[in-house]
Structure formats: C-alpha cells, structure tokens
Amino acid sequence: MCILISVLVQYTFVWLNRAFSDKPENTQLTSNASRNVALVGDYVLFTCIVGAAKPAASQYRFFRGNTSLSSPTEGKYLVEHIQYPNQGVYKCIPNNMVGEGQEATLILTVQGKHCLLNISVYYCQVFSLYV
C-alpha cells in the first residue's frame, strides 16, 4: 500500500510539474496604431500576446518607460485621447502562477493631425471724409 501511494504521489508531482512548469514566453506587444504611429486625439489599444505558458498567463502589467500604467489586466490597455506626452516606450509583462514572464516592448510615436486651412484675406480700405 505504501509503495502504491508513493508511486501515485511521485506521478502526481511529475504531472503537476509538467502541467504548471512554464513562465510566459515569446511575448509580443502590439497596438492598433498603424506602424505604432498615433495621431493626437486618437485612441490606442495595446494588446499583450503570449506565445507559450503553462498555465496560461493570468495577469499582464503595462508600463510606459518604468512607470506602471495599470493594475494587472487581462492583456489589454487603452489610452484615450492621445497627446504628445503619451509618446514613448511601452512595455507589458505577463504573469502566471509559475512566475513573471518575458517582457515585450513597443515604441509609440505621436504626431499632430494634418489639417488643410482655407484662409481668405479680405482687403479693406479706410476712407476719410473731409468736410
């Protein structure tokens, strides 16, 4: 009986070790901005994608530079009404119960919206009347 229990415990340990053994790897950070260039006033949705993890990544943290942007999320981070200070290096770090995974970075560039102005110049003449 003891041998059978010992074998079951060892088998269970090996199975658990294989089932829950990998931190998140092959992480990619993407955005909806074309070529990662956003226009002032637009929104940018960042998505953190993990290529492999056992178990699957359960939390994602987002950063701009070294500043944390949010509490752990489910892999998405939204920046609304983009302004020039939102430009910079963004980073996501996935986590699962095994530990912190491989980080991924993306450089976001912010540009002004292009406008065409129609400027009309009116010429005014001042008349003086002398009586």
Buried (B, 14 or more C-beta within 10 A) or exposed (E): EEEEEEEEEEEEEEEEEEEEEBBBBEBEBBBEBEEBBBBEEBEBEBBBBBEBBBEEBBBBBBBBEEEEBEEBBEBEBEBEEBEEEBBBEBBBBBBBEBEBBBBBEBEBEBEEEEEEEEEEEEEEEEEEEEE
